[in-house]
Amino acid sequence: SRPNIHPISLLAFMMGAGAIFLSPIYAADVKMGATFVPDLKAILILAYIIAFPSLVGYLFNNRGIELIGPNRAAPFYQLIPIFGSAMAIIFLGER
């Protein structure tokens, strides 16, 4: 079950832990010569990824689980790849 802390605090901890665990991979990319060019397009893409799927998505997910409970929410996780694929086909023209 979810710890008894504020949802924003939980989200901040999860994002911080994710950043810590991904930092060795980022360091390996930098060592191999991959660089990040902070142009306008890259910053807008990064802002979108931070705001919607990372921040708002997790807040909605945590709130939904809080409202209906983990036992009723768990079966819907099986639909994530299906809806993700369907949206990629519809919106991005994937095959």
Buried (B, 14 or more C-beta within 10 A) or exposed (E): EEEEEEEEEBBEEEBEEEEEEEEEEEEEEEEEEEEEEEEEEEEEEEEEEEEEEBBEEBBEBBEEBEEEEEEEBEEEEEEEEEEEEEEEEEEEEEE
